[in-house]
Amino acid sequence: MRKPLATVAILLSIPLLVLGIIFLIASTTRAGRLPVAAIFLISGGGLLAWGALTLRRLAEISPDALSTGIVDLARRLGGEVTVAQVQSEFRVSRDLALSILEKMRGQGQCQRERRTDHDAYIFKSVMPAKAVKRCPYCGSAFSVKSAMRECPNCGAALEIKKE
């Protein structure tokens, strides 16, 4: 509903701005045309600004743009987002944020986990990979930061694996 209205506003602003410029040029010979030029320019500029801002906002909250933005938000937050975080980041309603997250969950892009007081959506594809030193024989795991090269339990060479 708002997109056609914003498009019409932009289209109406063009003749108003043209008339404003014509009256501004004509006001050089007759000063009485200057207020009319100001009215046309202000109304045309206002319609153009409102229409452009409305179209821009509608593009920002389109489902595709929100999905991309949510994945970027998850990347910044370590792979986990909530409905409230999506709401505050993109200034959208709770219903829209929840529907986009559920759509992404249905497509397999994320998983929902229940926390004590809210649901968190986990994006495993953007979570940082954790690497450990693991023994291929006994399965013992050690920190990558440790200076060990051999397993202290069985003596086998440790391998670095991502989890």
Protein Blocks (a to p, Z undefined) as FASTA:
>chain_A
ZZmmmmmmmmmmmmmmmmmmmmmmmmmmmmklmmmmmmmmmmmmmmmmmmmmmmmmmmmm
gmklmmmmmmmmmmmnoopacfklmmmmnopafklmmmmmmmmmmnopaccdddfkbccd
ddfklpccddddddfklopacdfkbmbfbdfknopacddddZZ
